[in-house]
């Protein structure tokens, strides 16, 4: 696992742990699904050199993809 992937994983893990401890057990799963939102600007994705955009699947393995034109821009959800 490379450094960027590990950093993303760790930030998601911390977020999940925080949400799980702050919520009632019966509401934890629903809150995690609806409160995660888009990735923060600080998260790094993979640069596609053919189009110059950076892409990120967030959370990892979810199938939800985000893109941006520069590394200091907000992430936008990619919809087909």
Phi, psi and omega per residue, in radians:
X1 nan 2.257 -3.124
X2 -1.402 2.997 -3.058
X3 -1.068 -0.759 -3.129
X4 -1.112 -0.750 3.137
X5 -1.129 -0.708 3.136
X6 -1.157 -0.727 3.106
X7 -1.056 -0.771 3.106
X8 -1.081 -0.807 3.141
X9 -1.035 -0.792 -3.101
X10 -1.133 -0.717 -3.141
X11 -1.157 -0.651 3.089
X12 -1.188 -0.695 -3.136
X13 -1.099 -0.765 3.115
X14 -1.095 -0.764 3.120
X15 -1.049 -0.807 -3.126
X16 -1.097 -0.742 3.132
X17 -1.116 -0.701 3.130
X18 -1.120 -0.819 3.136
X19 -1.108 -0.718 -3.124
X20 -1.129 -0.625 -3.109
X21 -1.432 -0.410 -3.108
X22 -1.487 -0.239 -3.010
X23 -1.965 2.754 3.024
X24 -1.164 2.518 -3.088
X25 -0.954 -0.701 -3.092
X26 -1.245 -0.334 -3.131
X27 -1.800 -0.131 -2.999
X28 -1.058 -0.805 -3.067
X29 -1.123 -0.819 -3.137
X30 -1.107 -0.696 -3.127
X31 -1.154 -0.697 3.131
X32 -1.096 -0.692 -3.110
X33 -1.217 -0.560 -3.047
X34 -1.772 -0.334 -3.050
X35 -1.753 -0.077 -3.094
X36 -1.194 -0.774 3.122
X37 1.175 -2.722 -3.110
X38 -1.546 2.855 -3.137
X39 -1.166 2.697 3.109
X40 -1.287 2.792 3.139
X41 -1.055 -0.488 -3.089
X42 -1.269 -0.334 -3.123
X43 -1.241 2.489 -3.112
X44 -1.876 2.435 3.083
X45 -1.967 -2.774 3.111
X46 -1.876 2.278 -3.134
X47 -1.439 2.231 3.040
X48 -1.654 1.878 -3.045
X49 -1.189 -0.379 -3.130
X50 -1.273 -0.541 3.121
X51 -2.062 -0.118 3.091
X52 1.372 0.072 3.126
X53 -1.615 2.689 3.048
X54 -1.801 2.369 -3.092
X55 -2.131 2.552 -3.114
X56 -2.582 2.274 2.988
X57 -1.591 2.137 -3.080
X58 -2.470 2.250 -0.250
X59 -1.117 2.728 -3.117
X60 -0.943 2.303 3.127
X61 1.458 0.007 -3.070
X62 -1.463 -0.378 -3.054
X63 1.484 -0.021 3.094
X64 -1.599 2.079 -3.070
X65 -1.936 2.529 3.122
X66 -2.235 2.725 3.132
X67 -2.498 2.832 3.021
X68 -2.761 2.779 -3.097
X69 -1.547 -0.454 3.119
X70 -2.439 2.768 -3.038
X71 -1.216 -0.197 3.107
X72 -1.882 0.157 3.132
X73 -1.565 2.835 3.046
X74 -1.261 2.617 3.058
X75 -1.336 2.442 3.042
X76 -2.058 2.421 3.141
X77 -1.247 2.355 3.112
X78 -1.574 2.126 3.140
X79 -2.106 2.251 3.130
X80 -1.407 nan nan
